[in-house]
Amino acid sequence: MYQYNAIDQAIVDQRVAQFRDQTRRFLAGEISDDEFKQLRLRNGLYIQRHAPMLRVAIPYGLLSATQLRKLAHIAREYDKGYGHFTTRQNIQYNWPALERVPDILAELATVQMHAIQTSGNCIRNTTCDHLAGVAAEELADPRAYCELIRQWSTLHPEFNYLPRKFKIAVTGSPRDRAASQVHDIGLHLVRDAAGELGYEVFVGGGLGRTPIIGAKIREFLPEAELLSYLEAILRVYNLLGRRDNLYKARIKILVKELGIEAFRDKVEAEWQVLRQDPRLRLDAEKIAAVKACFAPPAYEAWDLYDNGFLEKQKTDRAFSRWVRQNTVPHKIAGYRAVFLSLKAPGIAPGDITAEQMELVAELADAYSFGEIRSTHDQNLLLADVRQAELHALWLRLKAADLATANIGTLTDMICCPGLDFCALANASSIDVSQQIQARFEDLDYLYDLGDIQLNMSGCMNACGHHHVGNIGILGVDKNGEQFYQLTLGGSSTEDASLGTIIGPSVAKSEVADTLARILEHYVENRDEGESFLQFVRRVGAKSFKEVAYAAAH
């Protein structure tokens, strides 16, 4: 795990001192609301429906047990005893008092954390595959490249006030678990015909009011050229991106209007100049130094089936299905990666209490080399658990309501906070997620349905990524009443696609019933082994319209 050097720590400490003084002056009336808005956004502070909201950066989703204990302390001391993990692998606090936010930032700085660039029109937290470094099919560990991007982008003076927010995702596996093609820039680690490592580059992806799947701008970018090429893209965007219209300011609009060929030409021309700058070239020594921060832990050889692992699965059905559903193979024999579900029935997806955070930190120390990862799907992951210790771990997770065996199922949904917290939302999300959880609580039925990604947003800003859910749900306001529009056939993986709206929106009370009819149509007509997404793509989303709205006729 990357550790701050003196420069990193000085930057974070200086930012805390700056924001403490800025907050003092704002509370004293020396800074206007508009002036303070730009300052607080650069420090992750929003003003939401009921209270400020602070978003804390978790670079590429990696946390130490010490850092998670600090997040638990902050939840208890400065908030209402819980935090909320987001699709960008960050954590949010929904109830901090404005005057105490500088104290929170100061506490974060003591464990090498901050909230810099978690909001505002700047380069946001770079995200990556939560199975980085442990997936057997991985070409290369993307975390080192995420760290290099973090160092380059943090407080970059040229890109501190972009036309709009900017997001980058990196994956090193053929399986895209980072939703890279719906980012402003998506990077895939690849090898060329000579076996040299580099990047396949996508640009112009994004959701919101104008959802677009990113376009490939470069088939292969040499490993050393990463920062110069990113800088070229950002320069073209910073110069030509719209600043007169909030809804047309993202790079996706610029790429769409220019066309990918014209946009590529401009980037390549800029890059030919920038690549001559030695400060932007990643030499082998620099790359090796950062990669060393992510060296594998001290794995040991273990009997795959010692400690009664197989026998416990045979005799304990609940444990067996948890192993099947919430753990995945590891590149090292004798280990597995373990998902901690933050989607227990009755809980807002992504929420976790201070007590649960402290327990997870303790379990990470005991079972997973002291590290925790947050995922794009709003869960947590212990990446390096010995197979022989899974049963002991499961018992402790189960007691803390962190072992719901629903990873990859319908109820493992992505969900934004919606109208309960967000000032931009048009409709609730959390209570609808609980309606769905209650309707589909039978795990055996969920397993029969197979892998289904359900994503829900409370407004067109699409923080819940509804456009790319196999099933997408969008909350809308109709004359003061909440309705929900359904889309089918979306995907955020390597076969990324946007969902298709199947018909008019339904009332809040009808969401779960409508889903039930959609799923029954799938169950009754699917081919053997055919997933929900495959079925939708075969028969077409529109074929669901009649069954989905049957009760309305």
N, C-alpha and C positions, 0 to 999 in steps of 0.2 A: 504494500500500500504506500502511495506517495506520501512523504513527510515534508512539511514546509521547511524551506531554508530561511535564512535571516531576512532575505528580501520579501518572500511571501508573508512572513509574520509582520514585518514592518508595514507592508501595504494594508493588511487587515487592521492592524492596530491604529494606523493613521486614519483609516476610514471610520472607525468607531469614534475617534476623537472629533473628527469633522462633523459627523452626524449628531453627536451629542450637542455640539455647539449650535448646529443648525436647528435642532429641535428646541433648544432653549430659546433661541431668538424667535422662532415661530410662536411658541407659547407666550412669549413676552410681547407679541404684536409687532415685532421688528421685521418680519418677513410675511408677505401676503400668502394667501392660499395657493395662488397660481405659482408663485416662486417656490414655495415649499413642495408643491406637487412633484416637480421635476427632481428635487433632491430626495424625497422619500421613495419615489419609484426606483431610483438607482440603488436604493438600499432595501428593496423588496417589500416596501410597505404600501399597502392599498387601504383605501377607505371603503369598507363594504356596507352591506345593508344595515347591520346592527353595531358594528365596531370595526376598528382597524383589523387588517389581516396581514400577517408577516409570513413571507415565503422564504424559507432557508434553503440554500443551495446544498445539494448532495452531489458533488461532481461524479458523473457517470454512475451514480447510484451506489457508491461504495462507502460504507461506514465502518468505523471501528467500534468495539464494545464500549470504549471510553466515550466516544462521541454520542452513541445512542443513550448512554446514561445521562449525559448532559442534556440531550433533547427531552428526556423524561423529566429531569429536574425543571427545565424551562416550562414544560407543560403544566407541572404541578404548581410552580411558584408564580408564574406570570400569566397563565391561561386558566382554562377550566378543567385541567387534568387529562387532556388528550391532544393528539395531533392528527393531521390528515395527510396521507401520502398521495402524491399526484402522478399523472401519467408522464411527467418529465423527471420522475425519480426524486423529486424534492419533497420536503415536508412543509405544511402550512399550519400556522396557529391562527385560530379565528377570533380570539377574544383578548389580545394584549392591549393594555392601556398605552396610549400614545406616548405619554411621558416616561414610560418604563422601557420602551423599545431600545433606546441606547444601552440600557443595562443588559438587555437580552443579547445585543450584538457584542457587548464586552464579554459576556459569559461564553458566547460561541467562539470568540477569538482565542480563548484559553485552551480550546481543543481543536484548533486549526479549522474552524468553520466560519461562515459568514453568510450574508444575504446579498452580496454584491451582484448586480446584473441579473437578478431573478425577476425583474420587471423592467418596464421602460423600453424604449426603441433602441435596443442594443443587442449584442450577441448574448443569447441566454445560455443556460447550463447545457453543455453538450451531453447527450445521452448515448447509451450503448446497450448491447446485448447483456442481459443480466446473467447469462451463462458464460460470459467471457472468461477464457482461461480454463474452463472445465468441460466444455462441450467436446465430445469425441470427434465430431465432424468439422471442427473449427480449423480454418486455414491459418489464422494467426490471431493472437490476443489483441483486441482493439483498444484496450484500456490505455496503453502507452500513448497511442495516437490521440485519444481523448484528452489526456493530460497535456500533451504538447499543444493541442488546440486551446485548452484552458489557459495555459501560460501566455500564449500569443494573444488571446482575445480579451483577457481581463484588463479593463481600463485602457483598451486600445484607443489612443486619442483620436484617430481618424474615424472610428466607427462608434463613437459614444452617443451620437444622435443620428441614427439612421432614419430613413423614411418610416420604418415600422420595425417591430420586433423581428428577431432573426434566430432561427433554430437549426442546429446541426446534429445529426445522428450518425453513428459509426457502427458497422457490424463486420465481424470477421468470419462469419459462418454462412454457408449457403442458405440456411434457414434464417430469415430476417425476423428477429424478435424485437427489433428496435423501431419498427414502423418508419424506416428510413425514407421511403418514397413519398411520405406526406410531410417531409421537412423541407425547409428552404434549401438546405444542402444535405444530401444523403451520400455517405461514403461506404463502399463495399470493398474490403480487402480482397485482392485477386492476384494471380500470378500471370505473367505474360508467357509467350511461347518459349522464351529462354529460361523460364523459372524464376524470374525476378519478381519481387514483391512490389505491389503498388496498389492503386485505388481505381475502382470504377466510380465515376462521379455523376450523381443525379442532382438536378437543380430545379427549383420552381414548384416543389410540392407544397401542399398546405390544405387546410380545411376551412372552417368558417363559412362566410356567406358565399364564397366562390371556391368550392372544393376542387382541387386539381391533383392528379398524380404527377409526381416529378418526371422530368424528361432527362434522358441520358445526355450529358454534355461531353463526357469523355470516356472512352472505352478503357483506357489505361493511363494513369498518371504515375510516374515513377515515385518511389517512396520518399526520396529526398526533397521532392518538389511540392509537398503538401501545403506548406504555409504560403508559398508564393502564389499558388493557384487559388487558394481560398481568398487571399488578399485581392487577387485580380477580380474574382467574382464580386466581392464586397465593394470594390472601387466602382465597378460598372453600375452596380445597384445603387450605391450611395450618390452617384452622379446623375443617373437617369430615372431613379424611382420617383413615383408621384409623391408630392408633399402637400398637395392641395386637396386631397380627398382621402380620408381615413380608410375608406373601404376599398380603395384601389392602390394602396401604398405598398402592399407586400410584393416581394420579388416575383411571386407567381404571376401577378398581373403584368409586370414588365416582360417576363419571358413569353407570356401568351401574346402580348401585343406586338413584340418584335419578331416572335418566332424563334424557335430554338437555334436555327442556323445563324441568324443575324446576331442573336445574343452570344452564341459561341464565338463568332468572329471577333466581337468586341472584347470578350474575355481573353481569347488567345492573343490578341494584339497587346493588351495590357500585360498579360503574363510574360510575353517575350522581353519586356522591359524589367519587370519585377524579378524574374528568375536570375537576373544578373546580380542581384543584391545578396551578398554572402550572409547577411543577417537573417535572411528568410530561407536559407538552405539548411536542411536537416542532414548534417554529416553523420557518418556511421557512429562516431563516438557519442554524439548527443543522443541519438536514438537508443543506443545500447545503455546509456546511463539511465534513461527514463524507463526502459524495459526492465532494468534490474530492480526497479521499485515494485514490479509486479511478478517477481520470480515466484515460482510455485512454492507453497509451504512444505514443511518437512513431512511429506507423506511416508507412511510406513506400510510394509507388506502385511496384509491381513487375510486370514482365511475368509473366503467369501461367505461362508455359511456358519461361522463360529457363533458362539453365544446363543444357539438355538434359534437363529433368525428364520429358517424355513419352518421349523416346528411352530413358532409363534404365529406365523402367517396361517398355518393350517388350523390352529386352534382358536384364533381370535379374528373373526370376520371383519370387525371394525378396523383393526390394525392392518389387515391384509388389503382392504380397499383403500386405506390411507396411503400405504406404500405404493400401490398401483397408481393412484390418482395424484398424489402430492409430492412424489419423488421422481427423479429422472436419472438415467444413467450418467456416470461420471467417466472421464477419460482414464482415471486411475482405478484399477480393479480393487474392489473392497470398499469403495466410497460411493456415495450418492449425493446429489444436490436435492435439498429439501425446501419446498415451498411452505411458507407460513400464511395460511389464508386469512386475509383481512376482510372476509366476506361472510362472516357468521350470520345466521338468521337474526334479523332485528337490528343489525348494526349497519350504519352508513358505510358503504364500500370505501375502503382506504383508511378508515378511522382506527386509531389504536390508543389505548389509555397509557398513562404514565407507568402504571404498574406492569402492564404488558411489555412496554419498552424495556423496563428494568429486567424483567424475566428474560426477554430475548437477548439482551446483552450478556446476562449470566450464562445462558445456554450457548451463545456464540463462543464465549471463553471456554466452556466445558467441552463443546462438541465440534467447533468449526474454526479453530485457529484465531478466534477473537474478531472475526469479520462478519458483517451483515450486508446484504444488498437489497436495495429497493428495486422494484420491477416496473416496467411500463404499464403493467396491468394492475397496479396499486396493491401489490402484495409484497411480502418480504421473502428473502431467500437465505438459507444457510448453505453455502456452496460446497462444503467439504466435510460431510458427515460420514463417519465410518459405518458401514452397513450393519455391523454387529451391535452398534449403539442406537440404531433407529428405534427400537421398541422403548428404551428408556427415555429417549427424546420425545417420542409420541405421547407417552403418558403425561409428561410435564406440559406439553403443548395442549393436550386435550383438557387438562385441568384449568388451563388459562383461556379456553375458548379460542385457541389459535390453530386447531387441527381439523376444521371442517373440511371434509374430503371432497371438495368441489372444484379443484383447480381445473381449468379448461372446460368447465360445464356452463350451462346457461346462467347459473347464479353466481359464477365468478365474473361478474359484469364490471365494466368500466363505467364510472358514474361521477359526474361533476356535483358540487354541492348544491347547485340550482338555487331556487328562490329562497331556500332557508337561510342562505348567507350572502349570495352574490347580488350585487347591486345591478348587474346587467341582465340577470335572468328574467325570463318571461313566465316560467313555470317551475314547479317543484320537480326534483329528481329523487331525493332521498326516500320520501314516502312511497313513491312509485316502485323504487327498488325493493322496498320492504314488502309491498304488495306482491311483487313477482316472487320474492323469496318464499313468502307464505304459500303461494299457489303451487310452487314447484319445489316443495321441501323433500319429496321422495327421492332419495339418492339413486335408488335402482332405476327409476324412470329417467333421471338425468343421465346416468351412464348409458342407458339404452339409446338416448338421443345422440350421444357421442359429443365430439368437440363442437362447441358453438360459442362464438364470441358475440356477446350482447353488449352494445355500447349505448349510453344514454346521456344526452345533453339537455340542459334547461334553457338554452337559447341558441341562436344561429352562430355564436362564436365557437361552438363545437369543442369546448374543453373536454367533453366526454367522448370525442372522436366518433360520433354516431354515424358519420358518412361511411366509415370503413368497418363498421361492425357487420358480421354475418347477418345479424339483426340490429338495426339502428332505431333508436327512439329519440325523437326531438320534441321537446315541450314548446308549445306555442300559446299565445294569448289570443282569445277570441272574445272581444267585448267584455273583458274582465273575467272570463272563465278559462280554465286550463284544459287544453287539448293536446293530444300527442300523435305526431305523424310517424309512420313506420316505413322503414326502408329495408330491403333485403338484398343480399348478394355482395356486400362490401367485404373487403379484406385489407389488412395492413401489413401482411407478410410479403414474401418474395413475389407472390402473384397479386400484388396490390390492385384493388379495384374499388370503385365507388358504388354504394348501394343504390337501388332503384326504388323510388316512392311507389307504393302499391295502391294508394287510394287516399281518400280524405282522412283527416285526423280523427281520433276517437276520444271520447271523454275519459277523464282520469280513471273513473270507476271501471271502465271497460278494457283497460290496457292488458291486464293479465288474462282475461277471457279471450281477447283477440289473439294474444300469443298462443294460448292453448289450441285454438282452432288452426292456426298456422302450423303448429308443431304436429298436430294430429294428421294434417294433410301430408306432411313429410313422412311420418311413420307409416301411414297406410299405402304410400305410393313409391317409396324409395326402393332402389335396387339393393341387393345384398352388398354390404360393405360401403355403401354410398353415404358420404358425409352430408350434413345439411347444406353446406356451401356448394358442394358438387351437385346436389339435387336442384338447388335454386338455379345454378348456372345451366343445368340441363333443360329444365322445364320452363325457365323464365320467371322473373319475379311477379309479372302480371298475372300468372296463372294462380296466384294465391288470393287474388282480389275477391273472388266470389266467396271462397270459404272464410276469409278473414272478416268479411262484413255480413256474414249470413244472418246473424241475429238482428241486423238492422232492417232486414227485408221481410 
